[in-house]
Amino acid sequence: MLIAPSLLSCDFSKFAEEIIRADKAGADIMHLDVMDGHFVPNLTFGAPVIKKLRHATEKPFDVHLMISEPHRYINDFADAGADIISFHTECDSDIGETLSLIEARGVKPALAIKPNTPAEAVLPYLDRLYMVLVMTVEPGFGGQSFMPDMMDKVRFLRQEINDRGLRTLIEVDGGIAESTISTAAQAGVDICVAGTAVFGADDAQKAIARLKELCL
């Protein structure tokens, strides 16, 4: 299991230092949530901030675009240093064209689905995806409770990926903690985004180690 701390839960007043702390604590990937206040009812940060943070770690930047028109900003986030760009099937952009923009920049493409969106929504694009992100909370704010019924989507996607002989990864985001991560692992998740469980812990290194241990 790979652990991707959600920077949404860190102390924004010392953003770069928080990334360094997560890196030293054993994080595998840095998860950065970009929100536009339209697609979801919250605002976070954009490409200029991510570009300034890129120097803080060599770990991959997993940029999750919770924005209405992701196709307009793919080049900006690629220039900022994104290694993975995920956007939502529910957005206003053409999905196939947006994936092509990501692919053209040599960035790993991913699609995300909200809790009310069926897993079937990603199937037409599955062979083009590095990763599928299954939201296990309603996107927009950190600290929400894990939705265990979303694991049905994970199991469905894992079976489909295996049946097609693909190597597409499955990521989940929302409510991941010691009490929920084993459920995700058993369903077939590859990457768990964890915010409060890492940045809210007294010892981030112990927290990440414990999360990984619970997946064995």
Phi and psi restraints in degrees (value plus and minus 20) as a CYANA .aco file:
   2 LEU   PHI    -117.4   -77.4
   2 LEU   PSI     120.1   160.1
   3 ILE   PHI    -129.5   -89.5
   3 ILE   PSI     106.7   146.7
   4 ALA   PHI    -138.5   -98.5
   4 ALA   PSI      74.4   114.4
   5 PRO   PHI     -78.4   -38.4
   5 PRO   PSI     114.5   154.5
   6 SER   PHI    -105.4   -65.4
   6 SER   PSI      94.3   134.3
   7 LEU   PHI     -86.9   -46.9
   7 LEU   PSI     -30.9     9.1
   8 LEU   PHI     -79.3   -39.3
   8 LEU   PSI     -46.0    -6.0
   9 SER   PHI    -116.8   -76.8
   9 SER   PSI     -18.5    21.5
  10 CYS   PHI    -105.9   -65.9
  10 CYS   PSI     157.7   197.7
  11 ASP   PHI    -104.7   -64.7
  11 ASP   PSI      84.9   124.9
  12 PHE   PHI     -83.9   -43.9
  12 PHE   PSI     -39.2     0.8
  13 SER   PHI     -91.8   -51.8
  13 SER   PSI     -35.5     4.5
  14 LYS   PHI    -159.2  -119.2
  14 LYS   PSI      38.0    78.0
  15 PHE   PHI     -76.6   -36.6
  15 PHE   PSI     -72.4   -32.4
  16 ALA   PHI     -82.6   -42.6
  16 ALA   PSI     -61.0   -21.0
  17 GLU   PHI     -84.2   -44.2
  17 GLU   PSI     -54.4   -14.4
  18 GLU   PHI     -87.6   -47.6
  18 GLU   PSI     -57.4   -17.4
  19 ILE   PHI     -84.8   -44.8
  19 ILE   PSI     -64.0   -24.0
  20 ILE   PHI     -81.7   -41.7
  20 ILE   PSI     -60.6   -20.6
  21 ARG   PHI     -82.4   -42.4
  21 ARG   PSI     -63.8   -23.8
  22 ALA   PHI     -86.0   -46.0
  22 ALA   PSI     -58.6   -18.6
  23 ASP   PHI     -80.7   -40.7
  23 ASP   PSI     -70.5   -30.5
  24 LYS   PHI     -85.4   -45.4
  24 LYS   PSI     -44.7    -4.7
  25 ALA   PHI    -100.0   -60.0
  25 ALA   PSI     -27.0    13.0
  26 GLY   PHI      86.7   126.7
  26 GLY   PSI      -5.4    34.6
  27 ALA   PHI     -81.7   -41.7
  27 ALA   PSI     122.8   162.8
  28 ASP   PHI    -111.8   -71.8
  28 ASP   PSI     -52.8   -12.8
  29 ILE   PHI    -165.4  -125.4
  29 ILE   PSI     128.8   168.8
  30 MET   PHI    -124.3   -84.3
  30 MET   PSI     102.7   142.7
  31 HIS   PHI    -120.6   -80.6
  31 HIS   PSI     100.5   140.5
  32 LEU   PHI    -138.1   -98.1
  32 LEU   PSI      96.2   136.2
  33 ASP   PHI    -112.8   -72.8
  33 ASP   PSI      97.8   137.8
  34 VAL   PHI    -124.4   -84.4
  34 VAL   PSI     100.2   140.2
  35 MET   PHI    -146.2  -106.2
  35 MET   PSI     119.6   159.6
  36 ASP   PHI    -125.6   -85.6
  36 ASP   PSI     -19.0    21.0
  37 GLY   PHI      55.8    95.8
  37 GLY   PSI     -17.4    22.6
  38 HIS   PHI    -140.4  -100.4
  38 HIS   PSI     -75.2   -35.2
  39 PHE   PHI     -85.9   -45.9
  39 PHE   PSI     -57.8   -17.8
  40 VAL   PHI    -151.0  -111.0
  40 VAL   PSI     134.2   174.2
  41 PRO   PHI    -102.8   -62.8
  41 PRO   PSI      35.3    75.3
  42 ASN   PHI    -179.7  -139.7
  42 ASN   PSI     135.1   175.1
  43 LEU   PHI    -140.1  -100.1
  43 LEU   PSI     118.6   158.6
  44 THR   PHI    -144.9  -104.9
  44 THR   PSI    -120.0   -80.0
  45 PHE   PHI    -165.3  -125.3
  45 PHE   PSI     149.0   189.0
  46 GLY   PHI    -146.6  -106.6
  46 GLY   PSI    -183.3  -143.3
  47 ALA   PHI     -79.5   -39.5
  47 ALA   PSI     -59.7   -19.7
  48 PRO   PHI     -80.2   -40.2
  48 PRO   PSI     -58.3   -18.3
  49 VAL   PHI     -87.3   -47.3
  49 VAL   PSI     -65.0   -25.0
  50 ILE   PHI     -80.5   -40.5
  50 ILE   PSI     -59.8   -19.8
  51 LYS   PHI     -81.3   -41.3
  51 LYS   PSI     -59.8   -19.8
  52 LYS   PHI     -89.3   -49.3
  52 LYS   PSI     -46.5    -6.5
  53 LEU   PHI    -107.3   -67.3
  53 LEU   PSI     -34.1     5.9
  54 ARG   PHI     -78.3   -38.3
  54 ARG   PSI     -49.7    -9.7
  55 HIS   PHI     -90.4   -50.4
  55 HIS   PSI     -35.9     4.1
  56 ALA   PHI     -93.7   -53.7
  56 ALA   PSI     -38.4     1.6
  57 THR   PHI    -178.4  -138.4
  57 THR   PSI     136.1   176.1
  58 GLU   PHI    -116.7   -76.7
  58 GLU   PSI     -23.0    17.0
  59 LYS   PHI     -85.3   -45.3
  59 LYS   PSI     130.4   170.4
  60 PRO   PHI     -80.3   -40.3
  60 PRO   PSI     121.6   161.6
  61 PHE   PHI    -115.5   -75.5
  61 PHE   PSI      95.3   135.3
  62 ASP   PHI    -120.4   -80.4
  62 ASP   PSI      80.1   120.1
  63 VAL   PHI    -118.3   -78.3
  63 VAL   PSI      95.6   135.6
  64 HIS   PHI    -121.6   -81.6
  64 HIS   PSI      88.0   128.0
  65 LEU   PHI    -108.9   -68.9
  65 LEU   PSI      84.5   124.5
  66 MET   PHI    -120.4   -80.4
  66 MET   PSI      47.5    87.5
  67 ILE   PHI    -154.4  -114.4
  67 ILE   PSI     136.6   176.6
  68 SER   PHI     -92.2   -52.2
  68 SER   PSI     -57.3   -17.3
  69 GLU   PHI    -147.1  -107.1
  69 GLU   PSI      50.1    90.1
  70 PRO   PHI     -80.1   -40.1
  70 PRO   PSI     -49.7    -9.7
  71 HIS   PHI     -79.2   -39.2
  71 HIS   PSI     -46.1    -6.1
  72 ARG   PHI     -93.2   -53.2
  72 ARG   PSI     -37.2     2.8
  73 TYR   PHI    -142.8  -102.8
  73 TYR   PSI     -14.1    25.9
  74 ILE   PHI     -78.0   -38.0
  74 ILE   PSI     -66.3   -26.3
  75 ASN   PHI     -82.5   -42.5
  75 ASN   PSI     -57.4   -17.4
  76 ASP   PHI     -81.9   -41.9
  76 ASP   PSI     -64.3   -24.3
  77 PHE   PHI     -95.2   -55.2
  77 PHE   PSI     -51.6   -11.6
  78 ALA   PHI     -84.8   -44.8
  78 ALA   PSI     -64.0   -24.0
  79 ASP   PHI     -83.2   -43.2
  79 ASP   PSI     -50.6   -10.6
  80 ALA   PHI     -95.4   -55.4
  80 ALA   PSI     -34.0     6.0
  81 GLY   PHI      91.2   131.2
  81 GLY   PSI      -3.3    36.7
  82 ALA   PHI     -84.2   -44.2
  82 ALA   PSI     115.9   155.9
  83 ASP   PHI    -116.5   -76.5
  83 ASP   PSI     -53.6   -13.6
  84 ILE   PHI    -149.3  -109.3
  84 ILE   PSI     114.3   154.3
  85 ILE   PHI    -143.5  -103.5
  85 ILE   PSI     100.1   140.1
  86 SER   PHI    -131.6   -91.6
  86 SER   PSI     121.6   161.6
  87 PHE   PHI    -158.1  -118.1
  87 PHE   PSI     147.5   187.5
  88 HIS   PHI    -113.5   -73.5
  88 HIS   PSI     121.5   161.5
  89 THR   PHI     -81.6   -41.6
  89 THR   PSI     -43.2    -3.2
  90 GLU   PHI    -105.6   -65.6
  90 GLU   PSI     -17.7    22.3
  91 CYS   PHI     -93.2   -53.2
  91 CYS   PSI     156.4   196.4
  92 ASP   PHI    -110.8   -70.8
  92 ASP   PSI     -28.5    11.5
  93 SER   PHI    -101.2   -61.2
  93 SER   PSI     135.1   175.1
  94 ASP   PHI     -89.0   -49.0
  94 ASP   PSI     103.3   143.3
  95 ILE   PHI     -83.8   -43.8
  95 ILE   PSI     -68.8   -28.8
  96 GLY   PHI     -81.0   -41.0
  96 GLY   PSI     -62.6   -22.6
  97 GLU   PHI     -86.5   -46.5
  97 GLU   PSI     -58.3   -18.3
  98 THR   PHI     -87.4   -47.4
  98 THR   PSI     -60.2   -20.2
  99 LEU   PHI     -80.7   -40.7
  99 LEU   PSI     -59.4   -19.4
 100 SER   PHI     -83.7   -43.7
 100 SER   PSI     -58.2   -18.2
 101 LEU   PHI     -83.7   -43.7
 101 LEU   PSI     -61.2   -21.2
 102 ILE   PHI     -86.0   -46.0
 102 ILE   PSI     -66.3   -26.3
 103 GLU   PHI     -80.6   -40.6
 103 GLU   PSI     -59.2   -19.2
 104 ALA   PHI     -84.2   -44.2
 104 ALA   PSI     -45.1    -5.1
 105 ARG   PHI    -111.8   -71.8
 105 ARG   PSI     -19.1    20.9
 106 GLY   PHI      53.2    93.2
 106 GLY   PSI      -0.7    39.3
 107 VAL   PHI    -117.0   -77.0
 107 VAL   PSI     130.1   170.1
 108 LYS   PHI     -98.1   -58.1
 108 LYS   PSI     104.7   144.7
 109 PRO   PHI    -109.5   -69.5
 109 PRO   PSI     123.6   163.6
 110 ALA   PHI    -163.2  -123.2
 110 ALA   PSI     130.5   170.5
 111 LEU   PHI    -137.1   -97.1
 111 LEU   PSI     122.9   162.9
 112 ALA   PHI    -137.8   -97.8
 112 ALA   PSI     128.8   168.8
 113 ILE   PHI    -150.9  -110.9
 113 ILE   PSI     116.8   156.8
 114 LYS   PHI     -93.8   -53.8
 114 LYS   PSI     146.4   186.4
 115 PRO   PHI     -77.7   -37.7
 115 PRO   PSI     -52.5   -12.5
 116 ASN   PHI    -107.8   -67.8
 116 ASN   PSI     -20.2    19.8
 117 THR   PHI    -115.4   -75.4
 117 THR   PSI     108.7   148.7
 118 PRO   PHI     -88.2   -48.2
 118 PRO   PSI     130.9   170.9
 119 ALA   PHI     -81.6   -41.6
 119 ALA   PSI     -45.8    -5.8
 120 GLU   PHI     -79.2   -39.2
 120 GLU   PSI     -40.2    -0.2
 121 ALA   PHI     -81.5   -41.5
 121 ALA   PSI     -46.2    -6.2
 122 VAL   PHI    -113.3   -73.3
 122 VAL   PSI     -29.9    10.1
 123 LEU   PHI     -79.2   -39.2
 123 LEU   PSI     -59.0   -19.0
 124 PRO   PHI     -83.2   -43.2
 124 PRO   PSI     -36.0     4.0
 125 TYR   PHI    -135.4   -95.4
 125 TYR   PSI     -18.5    21.5
 126 LEU   PHI     -77.3   -37.3
 126 LEU   PSI     -57.8   -17.8
 127 ASP   PHI     -93.5   -53.5
 127 ASP   PSI     -25.8    14.2
 128 ARG   PHI    -122.5   -82.5
 128 ARG   PSI     -24.4    15.6
 129 LEU   PHI    -118.8   -78.8
 129 LEU   PSI     115.9   155.9
 130 TYR   PHI     -95.0   -55.0
 130 TYR   PSI     -51.6   -11.6
 131 MET   PHI    -176.8  -136.8
 131 MET   PSI     129.4   169.4
 132 VAL   PHI    -135.6   -95.6
 132 VAL   PSI     110.2   150.2
 133 LEU   PHI    -124.5   -84.5
 133 LEU   PSI      94.7   134.7
 134 VAL   PHI    -118.6   -78.6
 134 VAL   PSI      94.4   134.4
 135 MET   PHI     -93.8   -53.8
 135 MET   PSI     108.6   148.6
 136 THR   PHI    -127.2   -87.2
 136 THR   PSI      -7.0    33.0
 137 VAL   PHI    -166.5  -126.5
 137 VAL   PSI     149.2   189.2
 138 GLU   PHI     -92.1   -52.1
 138 GLU   PSI     106.8   146.8
 139 PRO   PHI     -87.2   -47.2
 139 PRO   PSI     128.4   168.4
 140 GLY   PHI     118.4   158.4
 140 GLY   PSI     -56.4   -16.4
 141 PHE   PHI    -162.0  -122.0
 141 PHE   PSI     126.5   166.5
 142 GLY   PHI    -101.8   -61.8
 142 GLY   PSI     150.4   190.4
 143 GLY   PHI      62.7   102.7
 143 GLY   PSI      -8.8    31.2
 144 GLN   PHI    -104.7   -64.7
 144 GLN   PSI     146.5   186.5
 145 SER   PHI    -104.0   -64.0
 145 SER   PSI     119.9   159.9
 146 PHE   PHI     -81.2   -41.2
 146 PHE   PSI     115.7   155.7
 147 MET   PHI    -120.3   -80.3
 147 MET   PSI      79.6   119.6
 148 PRO   PHI     -84.0   -44.0
 148 PRO   PSI     -44.9    -4.9
 149 ASP   PHI     -88.6   -48.6
 149 ASP   PSI     -33.5     6.5
 150 MET   PHI     -89.1   -49.1
 150 MET   PSI     -35.0     5.0
 151 MET   PHI     -88.1   -48.1
 151 MET   PSI     -40.8    -0.8
 152 ASP   PHI     -82.0   -42.0
 152 ASP   PSI     -58.2   -18.2
 153 LYS   PHI     -85.7   -45.7
 153 LYS   PSI     -62.3   -22.3
 154 VAL   PHI     -81.1   -41.1
 154 VAL   PSI     -66.1   -26.1
 155 ARG   PHI     -83.3   -43.3
 155 ARG   PSI     -60.4   -20.4
 156 PHE   PHI     -81.9   -41.9
 156 PHE   PSI     -66.6   -26.6
 157 LEU   PHI     -87.8   -47.8
 157 LEU   PSI     -58.2   -18.2
 158 ARG   PHI     -81.6   -41.6
 158 ARG   PSI     -61.8   -21.8
 159 GLN   PHI     -84.6   -44.6
 159 GLN   PSI     -62.8   -22.8
 160 GLU   PHI     -85.1   -45.1
 160 GLU   PSI     -63.0   -23.0
 161 ILE   PHI     -81.8   -41.8
 161 ILE   PSI     -64.8   -24.8
 162 ASN   PHI     -85.3   -45.3
 162 ASN   PSI     -62.5   -22.5
 163 ASP   PHI     -83.0   -43.0
 163 ASP   PSI     -52.9   -12.9
 164 ARG   PHI    -107.3   -67.3
 164 ARG   PSI     -26.2    13.8
 165 GLY   PHI      49.9    89.9
 165 GLY   PSI      11.0    51.0
 166 LEU   PHI    -112.4   -72.4
 166 LEU   PSI     148.5   188.5
 167 ARG   PHI    -136.8   -96.8
 167 ARG   PSI      -0.9    39.1
 168 THR   PHI     -80.0   -40.0
 168 THR   PSI     113.4   153.4
 169 LEU   PHI    -108.4   -68.4
 169 LEU   PSI     135.8   175.8
 170 ILE   PHI    -138.2   -98.2
 170 ILE   PSI     107.4   147.4
 171 GLU   PHI    -137.4   -97.4
 171 GLU   PSI     125.0   165.0
 172 VAL   PHI    -143.8  -103.8
 172 VAL   PSI     129.6   169.6
 173 ASP   PHI    -162.4  -122.4
 173 ASP   PSI      99.1   139.1
 174 GLY   PHI     109.4   149.4
 174 GLY   PSI      95.1   135.1
 175 GLY   PHI      52.5    92.5
 175 GLY   PSI      -1.0    39.0
 176 ILE   PHI     -97.4   -57.4
 176 ILE   PSI     105.0   145.0
 177 ALA   PHI    -172.4  -132.4
 177 ALA   PSI    -198.8  -158.8
 178 GLU   PHI     -77.9   -37.9
 178 GLU   PSI     -51.8   -11.8
 179 SER   PHI    -100.6   -60.6
 179 SER   PSI     -31.9     8.1
 180 THR   PHI    -142.7  -102.7
 180 THR   PSI     -38.2     1.8
 181 ILE   PHI     -87.7   -47.7
 181 ILE   PSI     -52.0   -12.0
 182 SER   PHI     -87.6   -47.6
 182 SER   PSI     -52.6   -12.6
 183 THR   PHI     -81.7   -41.7
 183 THR   PSI     -63.2   -23.2
 184 ALA   PHI     -85.0   -45.0
 184 ALA   PSI     -64.2   -24.2
 185 ALA   PHI     -81.8   -41.8
 185 ALA   PSI     -63.1   -23.1
 186 GLN   PHI     -85.5   -45.5
 186 GLN   PSI     -47.8    -7.8
 187 ALA   PHI     -97.7   -57.7
 187 ALA   PSI     -37.6     2.4
 188 GLY   PHI      93.6   133.6
 188 GLY   PSI      -1.0    39.0
 189 VAL   PHI     -94.7   -54.7
 189 VAL   PSI     122.5   162.5
 190 ASP   PHI    -120.8   -80.8
 190 ASP   PSI     -55.1   -15.1
 191 ILE   PHI    -151.5  -111.5
 191 ILE   PSI     108.8   148.8
 192 CYS   PHI    -132.8   -92.8
 192 CYS   PSI     104.7   144.7
 193 VAL   PHI    -104.2   -64.2
 193 VAL   PSI     107.1   147.1
 194 ALA   PHI    -152.7  -112.7
 194 ALA   PSI     101.8   141.8
 195 GLY   PHI    -122.8   -82.8
 195 GLY   PSI     -98.6   -58.6
 196 THR   PHI     -78.9   -38.9
 196 THR   PSI     -56.4   -16.4
 197 ALA   PHI     -82.5   -42.5
 197 ALA   PSI     -45.6    -5.6
 198 VAL   PHI    -118.5   -78.5
 198 VAL   PSI     -77.6   -37.6
 199 PHE   PHI     -96.3   -56.3
 199 PHE   PSI     -38.0     2.0
 200 GLY   PHI    -112.1   -72.1
 200 GLY   PSI     -22.6    17.4
 201 ALA   PHI    -102.0   -62.0
 201 ALA   PSI     131.9   171.9
 202 ASP   PHI     -86.4   -46.4
 202 ASP   PSI     -52.8   -12.8
 203 ASP   PHI    -153.6  -113.6
 203 ASP   PSI      83.2   123.2
 204 ALA   PHI     -83.3   -43.3
 204 ALA   PSI     -56.0   -16.0
 205 GLN   PHI     -84.6   -44.6
 205 GLN   PSI     -65.2   -25.2
 206 LYS   PHI     -84.7   -44.7
 206 LYS   PSI     -56.6   -16.6
 207 ALA   PHI     -84.2   -44.2
 207 ALA   PSI     -65.5   -25.5
 208 ILE   PHI     -86.6   -46.6
 208 ILE   PSI     -62.8   -22.8
 209 ALA   PHI     -80.2   -40.2
 209 ALA   PSI     -61.4   -21.4
 210 ARG   PHI     -86.8   -46.8
 210 ARG   PSI     -61.2   -21.2
 211 LEU   PHI     -80.5   -40.5
 211 LEU   PSI     -63.3   -23.3
 212 LYS   PHI     -86.9   -46.9
 212 LYS   PSI     -60.0   -20.0
 213 GLU   PHI     -80.6   -40.6
 213 GLU   PSI     -57.0   -17.0
 214 LEU   PHI     -91.3   -51.3
 214 LEU   PSI     -30.8     9.2
 215 CYS   PHI    -114.3   -74.3
 215 CYS   PSI     -26.9    13.1
